[in-house]
Each structure stands twice: as C-alpha cells, then as structure tokens.
Amino acid sequence: MTKTLKSLFAGVAMAGLSLQATAACVDLQGQLQQGGLVWGRAAPAAAVSLDGQALDVLADGTFIAGFGRDAARTAELVVGDCRQQLTVASRDYNIQRVEGVPQQTVTPPPEVLERIARERQLVAAAKARHLPRPDLLGAALAGFHWPVEGRISGVYGSQRVYNGTPGNPHYGVDVAVPTGTIVRAPAAGVVTLAEPDLFYSGGTIILDHGYRLSSSFLHLSKVRVAVGDEVQTGDIIGEVGATGRATGPHLDWRMAWRNERIDPQFLVPPMPQPAAAAGS
C-alpha cells in the first residue's frame, strides 16, 4: 500500500467515522449519510461514477464522493463493470419558526441584489477550480482539525422559517468565540478565495483541499492569506469576527465536495472541552 493511501485511511478511527453500506465493488470509509463524505480505492485506472457522475480517480485508485443535506436515500456506485447500491442514512434537522421579523431583514433590498449575485459568482468560481493534488487530499483525509475551539452555537442542516418563508439551511458548524480569535487551517490546502467583505458572509476564505473538496470560513474580522497561498494544517489564515450578516462573533466553517455541502463535524474529533469544564 502506498504512503499516500496509508495516510488516507489512517485517520478514520481517530475521527470517529462510521459507515453504512453493502460491501460489493469496493470497501468505503467515511459517513454514508446526508452531509457525509466517503472515500475508497478502486483498481488503478478504473472508471468510477456515482449516480452517473464521473468521479476523480487518483493514480492509486483512490476516489471520494459527498452527499448533500437532502441527498436521496439510495445511490448507485459504479466501479468498472461492477455496480454497488448504497443506502444513504437520513438525518433529522432542527427547524425553527420565527414570526414578526421585519421583512427588510428577510429579503435584501433591491439595491444590493446585484452585489449579492456578483459575490455568489466569485464563490462559485472558487469552488469550481479543479486542483489535482493527491498530496493535499491525502493529508486532508488523514484527519481534519478544528480551525478554532469553543462553544458550538450552530450545526449543519438547521433551518429557520421567517414569517412563513423558509430561509436557506445552515450548511456549516458555528463556533462562538471572541472577535480576534485566531483561525487556523484545519487541513492543508490552497487559498482560492480571500475576500474581506462579502454581503452575507463578511470576511471569507475558501481553502481547496484538492479534487474539489474545500473548506469555507465566514464572518472573519481579518483575512490573513491571499489567493494562491498554500497552507499547511495549523497555519494561521484569519481572525474570527461578526462581519456580514452575523449577530455576534463566531466562526462559520463550511465544507463542500463539488456542488454538495457536507458536514465538517463528520471529519473532526469531538470538540475539546474547556479546561475549566474538563477539570470540574
């Protein structure tokens, strides 16, 4: 087994990942459920697809795939001439209904819609980059680290319904810490977006971990990297803030594989307890 492949699977037990799948064409690692990321190894040069979508296959046969918040309960993985039916576990999400919210806070005014559209194009372009870096992907899948440590104040998949109108689901994990708290790269990657002031997300960084697996860091008070920078796990990339549409200082950490939003908490160990709580 190659060094790269060993690193891909070495962090599975540490990250506490689980899997529900029928063994057939290949063995999979990761979380086979809504919001999960899975990876496996096929024969080198084998064609691999998920529900008809061709997957990137590394030189050693390694491939990854992700499942969004509302992914279907079943999926078909094809490896060469072998077909494998996957069962994707569903999840329950926290849905809150809020009434009496001023409508201007629910619907942005017309004068900012053009700005929002332009910024969405910037983000989409950053995530669409294809970075064929097996070294970065191998390091990432060996184990992610929390970019900041603190109280988890928001979780993946939750959603609010304002005045009867559903808001966008929350696609990340929020960690409430003071403004100025250092944000570190959770895994190695290349910076593809570094913007100090986007309408919704404020100071925003996107870090590409290779093969369109990326992390996004929102509401930053300071962006301390530039597009094209290559960072290693633990490198400083920014500082926590409350910029954009945020009600208080926190880091909103999101992850995506291609166009699927995945849950960062599946790829990290449990959040460490504060020292005082741990010793009480």
Beta strands, then each sheet from edge to edge (+ up, - down):
strand 1: 28-30
strand 2: 37-41
strand 3: 48-50
strand 4: 53-54
strand 5: 62-66
strand 6: 74-79
strand 7: 82-87
strand 8: 95-98
strand 9: 151-154
strand 10: 159-162
strand 11: 165-166
strand 12: 172-176
strand 13: 182-184
strand 14: 189-198
strand 15: 202-208
strand 16: 213-223
strand 17: 230-231
strand 18: 236-240
strand 19: 251-257
strand 20: 260-262
sheet 1: 1+ 2- 5+
sheet 2: 4+ 3- 6+ 7-
sheet 3: 8+ 10+ 11-
sheet 4: 9+ 12- 19+ 16- 15+ 14- 17+
sheet 5: 9+ 12- 19+ 20-
sheet 6: 9+ 12- 19+ 16- 18+ 13-
end
